[in-house]
């Protein structure tokens, strides 16, 4: 038996809502890797942010990408959404190597933490730069 004081709103919603409606906000690394592999292969590109479905990616993987709002179906293929574009940007900018090196895997978690670290350093340096004149006045 659970005490009511330990019963959170998340627990309550988990019991009421079906499990397929409760979806984590951040996709699994494997799902993000599928998105990256669709984007990276130049043979998949049809148009601006529109790609054909690769044969090596299953229909279940495509449905996962759609459920996380990373891609959407269009008449001619798969279109990468704004959220999907942001994830690809993080993967490319958060890694020091070139995104176009052959046979290279990019880890989203590492790239995301690199960007967060760089942002923290940038904010720290900005605070120091903003206060330099206070040190002159003593």
N, CA and C of each residue as an Amber inpcrd file, in Angstrom:
protein
   414
   0.8340000  -1.1810000   0.0000000   0.0000000   0.0000000   0.0000000
   0.8820000   1.2500000   0.0000000   0.5590000   2.1980000  -0.8640000
   1.3120000   3.4520000  -0.9370000   0.6890000   4.4850000  -0.0260000
   1.5320000   5.2540000   0.6060000   1.0480000   6.3840000   1.3760000
   0.7150000   7.5000000   0.4040000  -0.3120000   8.2570000   0.7120000
  -0.7190000   9.3120000  -0.2040000   0.3030000  10.4270000  -0.3070000
   1.0780000  10.6390000   0.7250000   2.0850000  11.6860000   0.6740000
   3.2290000  11.3260000  -0.2750000   3.3900000  10.0390000  -0.5630000
   4.4370000   9.6000000  -1.4750000   3.9050000   9.3880000  -2.8890000
   2.6530000   9.6400000  -3.0950000   2.0140000   9.3870000  -4.3740000
   2.0450000  10.6730000  -5.2000000   2.8400000  10.6970000  -6.2520000
   2.9890000  11.9210000  -7.0400000   1.9680000  11.9720000  -8.1710000
   1.8940000  13.1250000  -8.7930000   0.9900000  13.3040000  -9.9320000
   1.4240000  12.4240000 -11.1140000   2.7310000  12.2040000 -11.2510000
   3.2330000  11.3440000 -12.3360000   2.7480000   9.9170000 -12.1270000
   2.7930000   9.4360000 -10.8720000   2.2930000   8.1010000 -10.5790000
   0.8100000   7.9940000 -10.8970000   0.0770000   9.0260000 -10.5410000
  -1.3540000   9.0520000 -10.8070000  -1.6390000   8.9830000 -12.3040000
  -0.9330000   9.8190000 -13.0920000  -1.1490000   9.8170000 -14.5370000
  -0.6990000   8.5080000 -15.1880000   0.3460000   7.9130000 -14.6520000
   0.8290000   6.6400000 -15.1870000  -0.2150000   5.5580000 -15.0060000
  -0.9380000   5.6060000 -13.9030000  -1.9800000   4.6050000 -13.6570000
  -3.2210000   4.8300000 -14.5060000  -3.5230000   6.0850000 -14.8310000
  -4.7450000   6.3980000 -15.5720000  -4.5460000   6.2860000 -17.0840000
  -3.4830000   6.9160000 -17.6020000  -3.2820000   6.9910000 -19.0500000
  -2.6870000   5.7000000 -19.5930000  -3.0360000   5.3570000 -20.8280000
  -2.4040000   4.1890000 -21.4410000  -0.9050000   4.4270000 -21.6360000
  -0.1460000   3.3620000 -21.6030000   1.3140000   3.4890000 -21.6520000
   1.8100000   4.0700000 -22.9740000   1.0680000   3.9010000 -24.0640000
   1.5330000   4.4500000 -25.3310000   1.3410000   5.9620000 -25.4180000
   0.5290000   6.5530000 -24.5370000   0.3800000   8.0080000 -24.5200000
   1.4870000   8.6760000 -23.7240000   2.0600000   7.9460000 -22.7730000
   3.1400000   8.5000000 -21.9580000   4.4450000   8.1710000 -22.6590000
   5.0170000   9.1460000 -23.2850000   6.2400000   8.9550000 -24.0510000
   7.2790000   9.9150000 -23.5160000   8.4820000   9.4170000 -23.3540000
   9.5430000  10.3130000 -22.9030000   9.7920000  11.3760000 -23.9580000
  10.2660000  12.5170000 -23.5040000  10.4830000  13.6390000 -24.4030000
  11.7090000  13.4340000 -25.2810000  12.7350000  12.8010000 -24.7370000
  13.9750000  12.5940000 -25.4760000  14.0070000  11.1820000 -26.0330000
  14.2320000  11.0530000 -27.3330000  14.2820000   9.7130000 -27.9330000
  15.5030000   8.9170000 -27.4700000  15.4220000   7.6230000 -27.6480000
  16.5360000   6.7330000 -27.3460000  17.6960000   7.0230000 -28.2960000
  18.9350000   6.7840000 -27.8690000  20.0860000   7.0080000 -28.7600000
  20.0080000   6.2200000 -30.0700000  19.4210000   5.0210000 -30.0280000
  19.2950000   4.2300000 -31.2620000  18.3550000   4.9200000 -32.2480000
  17.2930000   5.5220000 -31.7320000  16.3440000   6.2300000 -32.5870000
  16.9990000   7.4600000 -33.2070000  17.7790000   8.1760000 -32.4150000
  18.4860000   9.3480000 -32.9300000  19.4980000   8.9270000 -33.9860000
  20.1510000   7.7950000 -33.7810000  21.1300000   7.2960000 -34.7530000
  20.4560000   6.9560000 -36.0820000  19.2260000   6.4420000 -36.0250000
  18.4680000   6.1530000 -37.2600000  18.1810000   7.4450000 -38.0200000
  17.7930000   8.4870000 -37.2950000  17.5450000   9.7860000 -37.9230000
  18.8070000  10.3000000 -38.6010000  19.9260000  10.1970000 -37.9110000
  21.1980000  10.6640000 -38.4660000  21.5780000   9.8680000 -39.7100000
  21.3400000   8.5560000 -39.6960000  21.7030000   7.7430000 -40.8610000
  20.8180000   8.0760000 -42.0740000  19.5650000   8.4380000 -41.8330000
  18.6950000   8.8730000 -42.9380000  19.2420000  10.1630000 -43.5320000
  19.6020000  11.1120000 -42.6690000  20.0880000  12.4140000 -43.1280000
  21.4340000  12.3120000 -43.8320000  22.3230000  11.4690000 -43.3140000
  23.6970000  11.4340000 -43.8040000  23.8420000  10.8130000 -45.1980000
  23.0070000   9.8400000 -45.5140000  23.1310000   9.1370000 -46.7890000
  22.6400000  10.0230000 -47.9370000  23.5420000  10.4240000 -48.8520000
  23.1210000  11.3220000 -49.9420000  22.1630000  10.6560000 -50.9310000
  22.1280000   9.3290000 -50.9700000  21.2120000   8.6260000 -51.8680000
  19.7630000   8.7290000 -51.4170000  19.5500000   9.0570000 -50.1520000
  18.1900000   9.1570000 -49.6170000  17.5380000  10.5020000 -49.9050000
  18.3140000  11.5190000 -50.2210000  17.7830000  12.8790000 -50.3370000
  16.9380000  13.0380000 -51.5940000  15.7120000  13.5510000 -51.3880000
  14.8020000  13.8330000 -52.4950000  14.7220000  15.3360000 -52.7310000
  14.6060000  16.0980000 -51.6450000  14.4760000  17.5470000 -51.7340000
  14.9290000  18.1830000 -50.4430000  14.5020000  19.4330000 -50.2200000
  14.8600000  20.1630000 -49.0050000  14.2310000  19.4850000 -47.7960000
  15.0590000  18.8640000 -46.9660000  14.6490000  18.1310000 -45.7620000
  13.7000000  16.9760000 -46.0490000  13.6270000  16.5160000 -47.2830000
  12.7760000  15.3810000 -47.6460000  13.6710000  14.2430000 -48.1170000
  13.4420000  13.0600000 -47.5380000  14.2790000  11.8990000 -47.8100000
  13.3940000  10.6980000 -48.0770000  13.8850000   9.7700000 -48.8950000
  13.1460000   8.5310000 -49.0850000  13.5000000   7.5680000 -47.9580000
  12.5940000   6.6380000 -47.7090000  12.8110000   5.6940000 -46.6170000
  13.8660000   4.6700000 -47.0230000  14.9640000   4.5840000 -46.2600000
  15.9960000   3.5950000 -46.5790000  15.4820000   2.1770000 -46.3480000
  16.0150000   1.2510000 -47.1070000  15.5860000  -0.1350000 -46.9840000
  16.1180000  -0.7920000 -45.7120000  17.2060000  -0.2580000 -45.1460000
  17.7910000  -0.8700000 -43.9520000  17.1480000  -0.3980000 -42.6460000
  16.1700000   0.5000000 -42.7250000  15.4650000   0.9750000 -41.5370000
  14.0430000   0.4220000 -41.5620000  13.6690000  -0.2620000 -40.4800000
  12.3710000  -0.9420000 -40.4380000  11.2190000   0.0530000 -40.2860000
  10.0260000  -0.4460000 -40.5340000   8.8310000   0.3740000 -40.3910000
   8.6210000   0.7710000 -38.9280000   8.9810000  -0.1090000 -37.9940000
   8.8660000   0.2220000 -36.5640000   9.7790000   1.3830000 -36.1920000
  10.9870000   1.4070000 -36.7680000  11.9050000   2.5160000 -36.5080000
  11.3440000   3.8330000 -37.0510000  10.7440000   3.7680000 -38.2240000
  10.1240000   4.9650000 -38.8160000   8.9840000   5.4530000 -37.9200000
   8.1800000   4.5280000 -37.4090000   7.0770000   4.9030000 -36.5190000
   7.6020000   5.5260000 -35.2290000   8.7280000   5.0230000 -34.7100000
   9.3420000   5.6390000 -33.5320000   9.7690000   7.0750000 -33.8310000
  10.3930000   7.2890000 -34.9850000  10.8260000   8.6360000 -35.3680000
   9.6240000   9.5790000 -35.4970000   8.5330000   9.0650000 -36.0370000
   7.3190000   9.8780000 -36.1830000   6.7120000  10.1690000 -34.8100000
   6.7000000   9.1700000 -33.9230000   6.0870000   9.3750000 -32.6000000
   6.8650000  10.3920000 -31.7630000   8.1670000  10.5030000 -31.9770000
   8.9630000  11.5150000 -31.2780000   8.9710000  12.8490000 -32.0290000
   8.2270000  12.9410000 -33.1200000   8.1160000  14.1520000 -33.9320000
   9.4710000  14.5770000 -34.5070000  10.2790000  13.5920000 -34.9020000
  11.5560000  13.8840000 -35.5530000  11.4000000  13.9280000 -37.0670000
  10.4680000  13.1520000 -37.5810000  10.1500000  13.1590000 -39.0050000
   8.6390000  13.1060000 -39.1600000   8.1850000  13.4040000 -40.3640000
   6.7700000  13.2200000 -40.7070000   6.6810000  12.7100000 -42.1330000
   5.6300000  12.0080000 -42.4040000   5.4400000  11.4760000 -43.7590000
   4.9220000  12.5790000 -44.6770000   5.4830000  12.6090000 -45.8740000
   4.9630000  13.4920000 -46.9150000   4.5660000  12.6100000 -48.0790000
   4.0270000  13.1930000 -49.1190000   3.5980000  12.4070000 -50.2680000
   4.7120000  11.5860000 -50.8890000   5.9040000  12.1540000 -50.9480000
   6.9920000  11.4670000 -51.6200000   8.0100000  10.8090000 -50.7180000
   7.8940000  10.9760000 -49.4040000   8.9030000  10.3810000 -48.5350000
   8.7720000  10.8370000 -47.0970000   9.9060000  11.0420000 -46.4690000
   9.9690000  11.4280000 -45.0640000  10.5810000  12.8120000 -44.9560000
   9.9180000  13.6950000 -44.2280000  10.4340000  15.0510000 -44.0380000
  10.9260000  15.1980000 -42.6110000  12.1370000  15.7260000 -42.4530000
  12.7010000  15.9560000 -41.1260000  12.0780000  17.2220000 -40.5510000
  11.5570000  17.1230000 -39.3280000  10.8920000  18.2480000 -38.6770000
  11.9330000  19.1920000 -38.0560000  11.4490000  20.2730000 -37.4870000
  12.3390000  21.2140000 -36.8080000  13.0550000  20.5730000 -35.6310000
  12.3420000  19.7490000 -34.8790000  12.9550000  19.0470000 -33.7490000
  14.0440000  18.0960000 -34.2370000  13.7860000  17.3990000 -35.3420000
  14.7920000  16.5010000 -35.9170000  16.0040000  17.2700000 -36.4170000
  15.7610000  18.4230000 -37.0360000  16.8640000  19.2640000 -37.5140000
  17.7370000  19.7450000 -36.3650000  17.1010000  20.1090000 -35.2500000
  17.8710000  20.5630000 -34.0940000  18.7440000  19.4400000 -33.5250000
  18.2240000  18.2290000 -33.5130000  19.0070000  17.0970000 -33.0120000
  20.2060000  16.8410000 -33.9170000  20.0040000  16.9260000 -35.2300000
  21.1200000  16.7280000 -36.1630000  22.1590000  17.8330000 -35.9910000
  21.7040000  19.0810000 -35.7900000  22.6440000  20.1870000 -35.5450000
  23.4860000  19.9350000 -34.3020000  22.8400000  19.4810000 -33.2420000
  23.5710000  19.1820000 -32.0060000  24.6070000  18.1010000 -32.2430000
  24.2410000  17.0860000 -33.0040000  25.1760000  15.9910000 -33.2730000
  26.3750000  16.4720000 -34.0690000  26.1510000  17.3570000 -35.0150000
  27.2450000  17.8370000 -35.8660000  28.1110000  18.8570000 -35.1240000
  27.4730000  19.8350000 -34.4870000  28.2220000  20.9070000 -33.8500000
  28.8610000  20.4890000 -32.5290000  28.3210000  19.4680000 -31.8880000
  28.8510000  19.0330000 -30.6090000  30.0140000  18.0770000 -30.7140000
  30.4300000  17.7790000 -31.9300000  31.5370000  16.8500000 -32.1390000
  32.6430000  17.5900000 -32.8870000  33.8770000  17.3190000 -32.5280000
  35.0030000  18.0480000 -33.1100000  35.4000000  17.5480000 -34.4890000
  34.9710000  16.3540000 -34.8360000  35.3510000  15.7950000 -36.1380000
  34.3650000  16.2280000 -37.2180000  34.7230000  16.0170000 -38.4520000
  33.8480000  16.3730000 -39.5580000  32.6820000  15.4030000 -39.6360000
  31.5000000  15.9230000 -39.9170000  30.3110000  15.0810000 -40.0260000
  30.3260000  14.2370000 -41.2880000  31.1910000  14.5580000 -42.2210000
  31.1820000  13.8630000 -43.4980000  32.3070000  12.8420000 -43.6370000
  33.0120000  12.5390000 -42.5440000  34.0020000  11.4760000 -42.5840000
  33.2700000  10.1550000 -42.7590000  33.8190000   9.2840000 -43.5850000
  33.1710000   8.0060000 -43.8670000  33.3260000   7.0700000 -42.6750000
  32.2920000   6.2600000 -42.4310000  32.3400000   5.2540000 -41.3940000
  32.4360000   5.8150000 -39.9900000  31.8410000   6.9430000 -39.7570000
  31.9660000   7.6250000 -38.4780000  30.6120000   7.6630000 -37.7750000
  30.6030000   7.2970000 -36.5130000  29.3830000   7.3770000 -35.7200000
  29.4730000   8.5590000 -34.7710000  28.3780000   9.2900000 -34.6540000
  28.3140000  10.4160000 -33.7390000  27.3830000  10.0210000 -32.6010000
  27.8200000  10.2440000 -31.3900000  27.0240000   9.9360000 -30.2170000
  26.2870000  11.2020000 -29.7880000  24.9640000  11.1470000 -29.7750000
  24.1540000  12.3210000 -29.4420000  24.3850000  12.7780000 -28.0060000
  24.4740000  11.8400000 -27.0860000  24.6310000  12.2030000 -25.6750000
  25.9410000  12.9570000 -25.4570000  27.0250000  12.4730000 -26.0630000
  28.3230000  13.1400000 -25.9380000  28.2940000  14.5120000 -26.6000000
  27.7060000  14.5890000 -27.7960000  27.6320000  15.8690000 -28.5020000
  26.8110000  16.8820000 -27.7130000  25.7040000  16.4470000 -27.1410000
  24.8540000  17.3390000 -26.3590000  25.5830000  17.8360000 -25.1080000
  26.3040000  16.9490000 -24.4400000  27.0420000  17.3860000 -23.2450000
  28.1860000  18.3240000 -23.6130000  28.8160000  18.1280000 -24.7840000
  29.8660000  19.0480000 -25.2360000  29.3070000  20.4450000 -25.4690000
  28.1210000  20.5290000 -26.0490000  27.5030000  21.8360000 -26.3050000
  27.1150000  22.5060000 -24.9890000  26.5820000  21.7310000 -24.0440000
  26.2200000  22.3120000 -22.7450000  27.4540000  22.8240000 -22.0190000
  28.5470000  22.0700000 -22.0900000  29.7910000  22.4900000 -21.4550000
  30.3140000  23.7750000 -22.0930000  30.2490000  23.8420000 -23.4270000
  30.7090000  25.0470000 -24.1180000  29.8500000  26.2530000 -23.7480000
  28.5500000  26.0560000 -23.6050000  27.6600000  27.1580000 -23.2110000
  27.9560000  27.6360000 -21.7970000  28.2470000  26.6890000 -20.8860000
  28.5920000  27.0820000 -19.5210000  29.8810000  27.8880000 -19.5000000
  30.8720000  27.4540000 -20.2800000  32.1410000  28.1810000 -20.3460000
  31.9290000  29.5770000 -20.9170000  31.0750000  29.6650000 -21.9250000
  30.7920000  30.9530000 -22.5550000  30.1340000  31.9100000 -21.5660000
  29.1750000  31.4040000 -20.7770000  28.5140000  32.2440000 -19.7800000
  29.4890000  32.6700000 -18.6910000  30.3580000  31.7560000 -18.2900000
  31.3440000  32.0720000 -17.2580000  32.2980000  33.1610000 -17.7500000
  32.7690000  33.0400000 -18.9830000  33.6690000  34.0480000 -19.5520000
  32.9620000  35.3880000 -19.7220000  31.6680000  35.3670000 -20.0350000
  30.9190000  36.6060000 -20.1940000  30.7810000  37.3250000 -18.8530000
  30.5540000  36.5710000 -17.7720000  30.4570000  37.1980000 -16.4530000
  31.7630000  37.8690000 -16.0740000  32.8790000  37.2320000 -16.3760000
  34.1830000  37.8150000 -16.0810000  34.3940000  39.0760000 -16.9140000
  34.0040000  39.0390000 -18.1750000  34.1770000  40.1930000 -19.0590000
  33.2710000  41.3450000 -18.6390000  32.0690000  41.0400000 -18.1470000
  31.1530000  42.0970000 -17.7210000  31.6380000  42.8240000 -16.4690000
  32.4200000  42.1670000 -15.6470000  32.8280000  42.7460000 -14.3650000
  34.2620000  43.2920000 -14.3660000  34.9130000  43.3670000 -15.4760000
  36.3230000  43.7990000 -15.4770000  36.4740000  45.2310000 -14.9660000
  35.5080000  46.1020000 -15.2320000  35.6220000  47.4940000 -14.8390000
  35.4420000  47.6810000 -13.3330000  34.7320000  46.7460000 -12.6800000
  34.5810000  46.8420000 -11.2230000  35.9160000  46.6890000 -10.5210000
  36.7920000  45.8840000 -11.0980000  38.1120000  45.6820000 -10.5010000
  38.9890000  46.9330000 -10.6210000  38.7430000  47.7780000 -11.6220000
  39.5440000  49.0030000 -11.7970000  39.2360000  50.0360000 -10.7140000
  37.9600000  50.0770000 -10.3220000  37.5450000  51.0740000  -9.3310000
  37.8730000  50.6620000  -7.9030000  38.2830000  49.4340000  -7.7140000
  38.7740000  48.9990000  -6.4160000  37.7400000  48.4840000  -5.5520000
